[in-house]
Amino acid sequence: MTPAARLSAAIEVIGTLLAERRPAADVLKDWGRSHRFAGSGDRAALASLVYDALRRRASAAWIMGEESPRGLVLGMLKVARGLDVAAIATLCDGSRFAPAPLSEAEHARLAQASLDDAPAHVRGDYPEWLDTPLAAVFGEGRAEEGAALAERAPLDLRVNSLKGDVDKASELISHLSPEPGRWSPLALRIALEADGKAPPLTSEPAYLKGLVEIQDEGSQIAAILAAPPRGGQVLDLCAGGGGKTLELAALMDGAGQLYAYDDDLRRLAPIHERVQRAGAHNVQVRSPRGKMDVLEDLEDRMDLVLVDAPCTGTGTWRRNPDAKWRMRPGALAERMKEQALILDTAARYVKPGGRLAYVTCSLLDEENVDQVRGFLDRHPGYRLVPPAEMVLALGERGMTLRAAALERPEGLLLTPRRTATDGFFISLMVRGDQAG
């Protein structure tokens, strides 16, 4: 496919997305099935165009003065890829498989329109209804925070210390030019190709042998700050596919006992193979079994309970740009109810003197500081671990991280703009001698 043909395909896919409100990955997969002639390079380039248009949907529409599929793609070429009007006109020449030539109005807007006078939600490329919640967190900086969330995410790896160290991993994947992480001592970062395509990491021997896992550096930091005790008893209550479970196991040096649970058996399914590949022998997976309480024997026994809570995922918009446009206020309200319930459930398992770590990949106070405050009101036997104390788990890097992140009494908020990670909120609480 020519670059112009790929552009036409992107307009087609965006049209389907706007009409059907389906996940972009599903629509792209369907397009590939119905266009068998398109090779892997074509599909990757098309996905990059579509995701870039979704990342910059609000600003692209502002530039073009309309939110049509064609308008979003053309506007994206200017605001995300930096093409001038002449370069865009060359792609849209009306030849076979190419988009129609630019109209006079499109030419004028591409040449003259700017974001200088655009409102914050347009400059930050997020839904207008989220402007008030984001303003409560970031104030006048919300547009800049949103714009950072509209950039492409890097490929971050976590080195599995049960299988080797960072030097060994760097050597094995040296052809990918990895760079050490800024915050996590376990992190390696790989630059993406110009079109945003990532290398086939899951086919690398280092991955297949369990030496490296794909995990954002912010997620790595959350597990490190939770500080699982070596030889202790730890429960990962919302384990999902096991990303943080595997890191906790490595941080514990494979000692003690780590229990992994998730109330959704489908989310939990990948963990079994991943645990085996990682060599995490201290992990015991507890799968839900109908109405049976499979965690009953863990009550008041855990040194640490990690709650990686289900949330709106506003901190992961770089990786899931279509999700921010499908998000609705009702989803936020539902997530808030779930989070409060999960926190109350987690309190059952923390032993006196034990800790409860609350983590989300959200930027919103409603899901972060408000949830922590509500929990402390309901469980007065718990106290907060101050962020200044929490970051000590990272050593010298912790002080630098604290200065970069947004600090609140309830915890730390990492963002792409501040820490070059996904957005993560991390809070740590300690149970006193009395029941919480």
N, C-alpha and C positions, 0 to 999 in steps of 0.2 A: 504494500500500500504506500502511496505517496504521502508526504506530509499533509497535503491538501485533502486527500481522501480520509486520512485519520481525523482531520478537523471536522469533516462532514459526519463521520461516524460519532464523534463526541457530541455534536449537536443532536444527533438522533437519540443517543443514550440519555442525554440530559432531558430531552423531551419526555422520554418514558419515565424517568425519575420524577419529574414534576407532575406528571399525570397520575402516576400510580403510587407514589410515596413509598416505594419499596427500598430496601437496602441496596446501596450502589453495587456491592459485590454480587448480589443476585442478578441484577439487571445486566451487569457486564458478563457474567457467566452465560446468561441466556443469549446475549449478543454473539458471543464466541461460538456457541453451538449452532446458531443460524447463519454464521459466516465462516464456514470451515476453511475457506481460502486464506484467512488471516493467520499469519504465523505468530509464534510466541513474541517476537519483537513488536509486531503490530499490536497485539493485545496489551502488552506492557505499556507501549506508548499511548494507546487509547485510554487505558486506566489512569495514566498520569495526567492526561488532559482533563478527564472527567473529575478526578479528585482535586486537581488544582482549581477547576471552576467551582466546585463545591466549597473549597476552602475560602474562596474569595467571592462568594455569591453576592453578598450585599454590596461590596465595593464595585464589583463588575457591573451589577445592575445600575448602580448610581452613575457610573461613567457613561453607560449606554442609554440611560433614561428609560429602561424597560427591563423586565425580568423574563424575557423570552429565552428559550434555549439558545438561539443564535446570539442574542445579546449577552448572555452570561459567558459564552465561550469567547466571543470577540473581546469583551471587557476584560476577561481573565488574561488574554494574551498581552494586554497592556499593563495591568496592575500587578500580575504575578510573574510574567515572563519578560516584561520590559521591552516588548516589541513596539516599534514605532508604526505609524499609520501606513507607511510605504511597505514595510515588511508584511503587515497584516493584509494589505491590499494584494500583494503578490500571491499569498496563499488563497485568497478569495477571488479568483480570476474567472470563475464561471466555466472553466473547462470541465472535461469529463471527470466525475466523482468529486470535484471541488465545490466548495460553497459558492453561492451566487456572488457577483461583484458587490462591493460596498455601495450602499446608497449614499446620496449627498449628505443626508442627516447622520448616517453612521460615520462617514468620513470626518465630518465636522466634530462630532463628539469624541472620536478617538484622537483627534488632533488637539482639541481645546479643553475638554472636560477634565476636572481634577477633583481630588478629595479634600481640598483645603477647607471648604465650608460644610463638609458632610458631618452629620451628627455622629456621636461616639459609636453607636451600634453599627454604623456603616463603616467607619474607619477601622473598627475592631472586628468586623465581619462576624457578628453574632446576632441572634434573633432580638428584635426590639424589646420583647417582653422581659428579656433578661437584663436589660440595662439597669433597672433599679437594684436588683440583687447584686450585680457586679459592682455598681457604684458604692454599695454599702461596704464592700471589701476593699476595693482599689481606689475609690474616689476619682479624681481627675485622671488617674493613670489607667483607667479601665480600657480605653481604646488601644493603648499600647500593649496591655496584657492580652487583649483579644487578638491583636495583629500577630503577636508572637505565637498564639495558638493556631493561627491560620498558616503558619509555615509548615514545611515538611518536617517530619520527625526523623531523627537519625536512627541508625541500627546500633543498639546497645547490647552488649553481651555481658553475662556474669560468669566469671571463672569459678568452677566448682572445686573448692579447695579439698574435697574428698578425693579428687582424681589428679590434682596437680596445682601448680601456681601460675601466676600471671605471666611470668617469663616463659614457661613451657607453652602456655596457650598462645602467646604472641608469636613464638617461633613457628608453631604448627600452622598458624593462619597468617604468616608474614606476607604472603602474596596478596592479602586483602588490606594491607597497610593499616593495621589497628593502632589506635592511640589510647593511652591510659585514660580512665575516667578522671574527672576533676574532683569528685567527692568520694565515691566508693572505691576502696582499695581493691575491690574485686572486679571492677568494670573495665571493659574495653569498648571503644567506639569505632565504628567503621563508617566512612563517608559513603554516601549514596552516589550513584551515577548522575550525570547531568539531568536526565529525565526522571530522576527519583527512583529508579529501579535498584533494588537491593540484590546483593549477590545471593546465590542459592546456598545459604548457610547450612540449612538442614541436611545437605548432602555432603558436608565437610566431615572428614574423619574425626576432627576434634569434637564436633557436635554428636556424631553417632556413637562415640565412645564415652559421652557424658562429661567431657572436660569443660564444655561451655554450654550455656543456655541463653536463649534470647530473653532479655529482661531489661526494661528501661532502668536507667540509673536511679531515678526517683523511687521506683519500686524497691530496688536494692537497698537504698538508704532507709526506707521505712522498716525493713526487717532488721537492719543493723541497729537502728535506734531502739527497737523493741528489746534488744539485748537478751536473747534467750540464754539461760544459764547452762553451761556445760554440765552434763550429768543430771539436769533437772527434768521436770515434768512440764511439758508444753502442749497446748491445744491450739491448733489452727482451725478456728470454728467455721470459717467461710473459705475453705481451701480451694474451691473451684478446681481448675486443672493442675494446681500444685506448684505454681511458680514460687511463691513465698515459702511454701512448705519445704521445697528442696533447699532454698537458701538457709532457712532456719536449721535444717538438719546439718548442713555444712558448718554453720556458725557454732553449732553444738559439738563439732568434731565427731559426729556420729555417736556421741555418748548420750546417756539418759534415754528418755522416751518422748517421742513426738507423735501426737495423735492428729490425724487429718480428717476433717469432717466437712460435708456440705449437704444441705437439705435437698439439693437437686442432684440426683444420681447421674444425670446426663452431663452436668458440668464436671462432676467428679471423675468421670470415666477415663480421661487421659492420664490421671495421676499414677495409675498402676504401672504402666510402661515407663513413665518418666522416672519414677522412684527407682525402678530396676536399673535403668540406664545410668542414673546418677550415682548408684552405689550407696544409697541412703538407707542403711540397714536399721536405723533406729526409728523408722517411720511405721506407724500402724494406722492403716486407713480404716475408718469407721464409716461404713455406708449406711444411709437411711434404710429402715426396714418397716415401712408402713407406720403404724402407731407405736411401735416398740421404741422405748427410750434407750438408744444404743450408747448414750453417754452418761447414763445414771451413775456408773461406778466412778466417774471422774469428779463428782461434786466435791468442792472444798479441797481439792488435791493439787491443783495446778499452780506451778510457780509463775507461769505466764500463759495468758490467753490472748491470742491475736484475733482481732475482729477486722478483717479486710472487708468492710461492709459493702453491700450492693448500693450503688449510687447512680446519679445521673450521668457520670462519666464526663463531666465538663472539662476535666483536666486532660482528657485523652483526645480532644478534638483534632489534634494534629494527625492522629492515626485513623480517626473515624469522623472525617469532616461532614459526612452526610447525616450523622447522628444528631448534630446540633440543630439541623433544620427540621428534623422529625420530632424533636423533643417538645413536649407540651407541659403547661403548668400542672396538669393532673399527675403527670409522671413524677414530678418533684414531690408533690404531696404524698404520693404512694410510697416513694422511697423513704421519706421521713418517718412514716409509720413503721416500715420494716426495720429501719436502723434503730429506733428506740426499743423495739421488741428484741432485736438481736443483742443489743447491749445489756438489757435486763437478763436475757438468757445467759449471756457470758458470765455475768456476776455469780451465777450458781457454782461455777467451776473454779473460781480463784480462791486459793487458800489464804488464810490470814498472813499478811506480809507479802503476798503474791501481787503480781502486776497484771493490769489489763491494758493492752495496746489497741487503740482505735485508729483505723486507717481508712481513708477514702481517696478515690481519684477524682474528687470534686473540688471546685473552687468556691462553692457557695457556703455562706455562714449557716444557712438553714440545715445543711448536712454535716457541718463541721463543729464550730464552736457552740452553736445552739444545742446540738445533740449532746455534747460533753457537759454543758451546763445543766441540761435537763437530767442527765444521768446522775450527776453529783447531787442534784436536789432530791432525786428519788433514792439515792444510796449515800447517805451522809457518812458512812464508814469509809469512804474512799477519799483520797486526796490526790491532787495533781502533782506530777513530777515536772518542775519548772523546765522550760526549754534549755536554759543554761546548763542544767544538770543532764538532760536527756542527750545533748549532742556530745557529751564526753565519750560516748560509745564509739565515736569516729576519731578520737584522738585530736591531733592538731587540726585536722580538716574540719572538725566539728565547729570550732570557733568561726572559721571562715564561712561555713555553711550557715550558721546562725545569723551572721551579718548580711548574707545575701538573701535569705528567705524572709518571708513576711512572718514576724513573730507575734503571737498572741499569747496571753496567759495560759490558754487552753492547749496550745501546741504550735507547731511550725507548718507553714504553707509553702510548698515548693511550686514554682511555675516555670514555664519555658522562658519567659522574659528574665526572671531573676536567677534561676539556677540551671537553665538550659536542659531541664528534664521535663517529663510529663508533669502535670499538676497533681500534687499529692498533699494531703493533710495528715499529720501524724501527731497523736496525742497519747500520753502515757499516764496511767493512774495506778495508785497503790492502795490495796485494801488494808485497813487497819486491823487490829486484833479482834474487833467486834464484827459481827456480820454486817455486810453492806446493804 
